[in-house]
């Protein structure tokens, strides 16, 4: 099964340009095969001495689950005295585009990382969850907010929502951020594409549809809207295939 993916940021000026130039430096999802030994402090790089690695239930759990990595260095800091969250990396414009503070009281934050997945399949559900089987400062200091949706019927950008643990969070280029589970037994083949302005315009029409309602609509309601406009998916896929990078 082919899954097309891309990542994009909006334009930035001055120090923000350094990240915009990295538009092509996004990582292919990395297949997870188990718990990294460093997570529990082992020096055994293979963890072959762990009996559960032979358990069918354990191996089924890790079928078609992938780590999504950060394409930039960044940090977040909570200043409780002044009731604010700030970053020491890049500029304020970049912060405003990347960071959405949902609740300072509950340390609930979203990052607009720009990853997007689309498939020709009518239905392919994915689940975004914590990548607790890997180790990074981000994973160790956040509590992920999980979610599931159908990229065959709603190809929208993936954001990260999480509760921050502690007052400082550091993200390194290439660090795993979260895990993405594809609900299929078929082998996934990823293909990168360049997210052109035309593709972004098509994709943004989905988000504008969602925000047109006063009350939150169910995903099934949104899936039905997309399925009724089958030409939109065809336009999106045509743009994807014309701009493959691999």
Order of alpha helices (4+ residues) and beta strands (2+ residues): beta-alpha-beta-alpha-beta-beta-beta-alpha-beta-beta-beta-alpha-beta-beta-beta-beta-beta-beta-alpha-alpha-alpha
